[in-house]
């Protein structure tokens, strides 16, 4: 039976609520307490991808002075692991990324001039890699934006309050 191990105990579902002003070493401690036995991916890669996305959410919360929690939920169901990261950082404009998020990750050139321009425009505080890393690890990957009622809305909507990222892997009889 598949499960998640969090801080030495087995679970089918783990929720980590992260304060927008939590010190990063505390977040790292929580995320490093996760293992997914028999996962098709190395746990270190899974945790790294999650940390990249959590860090993006933290940056948005801190830039906007948002104190709400960033919620990270992991669930094991049958032969799938689903991870959802939800923040209230106001979303982001996908069109401003240095790549097309809908392209195959293999087709994205992280050494392109567009990536360099993106990094310079953001004073090297954003590298544009978090979403790509997560997409490489998780074959199921979707970014959506939501409003106060937690209904999905288009990014361009003035009602966007946060970003929701859903990721997943399937064991396929590992």
C-alpha positions as CSV (number, residue, x, y, z in Angstrom):
1,X,0.0,0.0,0.0
2,X,1.5,3.4,-1.1
3,X,2.0,6.1,1.5
4,X,3.9,9.2,2.4
5,X,6.4,9.3,5.3
6,X,6.4,12.6,7.1
7,X,8.7,13.0,10.1
8,X,9.0,9.2,10.5
9,X,5.2,8.4,10.3
10,X,3.2,7.0,7.5
11,X,0.3,8.9,6.0
12,X,-2.0,8.9,3.0
13,X,-2.3,12.7,3.1
14,X,0.0,15.3,4.5
15,X,-0.8,19.1,4.6
16,X,2.0,21.6,5.4
17,X,0.8,25.1,6.0
18,X,3.7,27.6,5.6
19,X,3.5,31.1,7.0
20,X,4.5,33.8,4.5
21,X,7.1,35.0,7.0
22,X,8.5,31.7,8.0
23,X,12.3,31.4,8.0
24,X,13.4,29.3,5.1
25,X,15.4,26.9,7.3
26,X,12.1,26.0,9.0
27,X,10.4,25.3,5.7
28,X,13.4,23.2,4.6
29,X,13.2,21.2,7.8
30,X,9.4,20.4,7.1
31,X,9.9,19.5,3.4
32,X,13.0,17.4,4.2
33,X,10.8,15.5,6.6
34,X,9.0,14.0,3.6
35,X,9.8,10.8,1.8
36,X,7.7,8.9,-0.7
37,X,8.7,5.2,-0.6
38,X,9.0,3.4,-3.9
39,X,8.5,6.7,-5.8
40,X,9.5,6.6,-9.4
41,X,11.6,9.7,-8.6
42,X,14.3,10.3,-6.1
43,X,12.8,12.0,-3.1
44,X,15.5,14.7,-3.3
45,X,14.2,15.7,-6.7
46,X,10.6,15.7,-5.6
47,X,11.5,17.9,-2.5
48,X,13.7,20.2,-4.6
49,X,10.8,20.8,-7.1
50,X,8.4,21.5,-4.3
51,X,10.8,23.9,-2.6
52,X,11.3,25.8,-5.9
53,X,7.5,26.4,-6.1
54,X,7.1,27.1,-2.4
55,X,9.9,29.7,-2.8
56,X,8.1,31.3,-5.7
57,X,5.0,31.6,-3.4
58,X,7.0,32.9,-0.5
59,X,8.5,35.6,-2.7
60,X,5.0,36.7,-3.9
61,X,3.7,36.7,-0.3
62,X,6.6,38.7,1.0
63,X,6.6,41.2,-1.9
64,X,2.9,41.9,-1.3
65,X,3.0,41.7,2.5
66,X,0.6,38.8,2.6
67,X,0.6,36.9,5.9
68,X,-1.8,34.1,4.8
69,X,-0.4,30.6,4.7
70,X,1.0,28.7,1.7
71,X,-0.6,25.3,1.7
72,X,1.2,22.3,0.4
73,X,-0.9,19.1,0.3
74,X,0.4,15.7,-0.7
75,X,-2.0,12.7,-1.3
76,X,-1.5,9.1,-2.2
77,X,-4.4,7.4,-3.9
78,X,-4.1,4.0,-5.5
79,X,-1.0,4.4,-7.7
80,X,-0.8,8.2,-7.8
81,X,0.9,10.9,-5.8
82,X,-0.9,14.2,-6.1
83,X,0.7,17.4,-4.8
84,X,-1.0,20.8,-4.6
85,X,0.6,24.0,-3.7
86,X,-1.8,26.9,-3.1
87,X,-0.8,30.5,-2.3
88,X,-2.6,33.8,-2.0
89,X,0.2,35.8,-3.7
90,X,-2.1,37.3,-6.4
91,X,-1.0,35.1,-9.3
92,X,1.5,35.9,-12.0
93,X,1.4,36.7,-15.7
94,X,2.3,33.5,-17.5
95,X,3.0,35.5,-20.7
96,X,5.9,37.2,-18.9
97,X,7.8,33.9,-18.4
98,X,10.8,33.5,-20.7
99,X,9.2,30.4,-22.3
100,X,5.8,29.0,-23.2
101,X,4.7,27.0,-20.2
102,X,2.6,24.8,-22.5
103,X,5.6,23.7,-24.6
104,X,7.3,20.4,-23.9
105,X,10.0,21.0,-21.3
106,X,12.6,19.4,-23.6
107,X,11.9,22.2,-26.1
108,X,12.6,25.0,-23.6
109,X,16.1,26.5,-23.9
110,X,17.2,27.8,-20.5
111,X,20.3,29.3,-22.0
112,X,18.4,31.4,-24.5
113,X,18.8,35.2,-24.7
114,X,15.2,35.5,-23.5
115,X,16.1,33.7,-20.3
116,X,19.1,36.0,-19.7
117,X,16.8,39.1,-20.4
118,X,14.3,37.8,-17.9
119,X,16.9,37.3,-15.2
120,X,18.3,40.8,-15.8
121,X,14.8,42.4,-15.8
122,X,14.2,40.7,-12.4
123,X,17.7,41.7,-10.9
124,X,18.6,38.0,-10.8
125,X,15.9,37.5,-8.1
126,X,13.9,35.3,-10.5
127,X,15.5,32.7,-12.7
128,X,12.4,31.2,-14.4
129,X,13.4,27.7,-13.4
130,X,10.9,26.6,-10.7
131,X,8.1,25.7,-13.0
132,X,10.4,24.0,-15.5
133,X,12.0,21.9,-12.8
134,X,8.6,20.8,-11.4
135,X,7.4,20.0,-14.9
136,X,10.4,17.8,-15.6
137,X,9.7,15.8,-12.4
138,X,5.9,15.6,-12.5
139,X,4.2,14.4,-15.7
140,X,0.9,15.8,-14.5
141,X,1.3,19.5,-14.1
142,X,-1.2,22.4,-14.1
143,X,-1.1,26.0,-13.1
144,X,-4.3,27.8,-12.3
145,X,-5.4,31.0,-10.6
146,X,-8.4,31.4,-8.3
147,X,-10.6,34.0,-6.6
148,X,-11.8,34.5,-3.1
149,X,-14.4,31.7,-3.5
150,X,-11.5,29.5,-4.7
151,X,-13.0,29.2,-8.1
152,X,-10.7,29.0,-11.1
153,X,-10.4,32.3,-12.9
154,X,-8.2,33.5,-15.8
155,X,-5.0,35.3,-14.8
156,X,-6.2,38.5,-16.5
157,X,-9.2,38.6,-14.1
158,X,-8.9,41.3,-11.5
159,X,-10.4,38.8,-9.0
160,X,-7.3,36.6,-8.8
161,X,-6.1,36.2,-5.3
162,X,-3.8,33.2,-5.7
163,X,-2.0,30.5,-7.6
164,X,-2.7,26.8,-7.4
165,X,-0.2,24.3,-8.8
166,X,-1.3,20.7,-9.2
167,X,1.4,18.1,-9.8
168,X,1.3,14.3,-9.9
169,X,3.1,11.1,-10.6
170,X,1.9,7.6,-11.2
171,X,3.8,4.5,-10.0
172,X,2.8,2.2,-12.9
173,X,3.5,-1.0,-10.9
174,X,7.0,0.1,-9.6
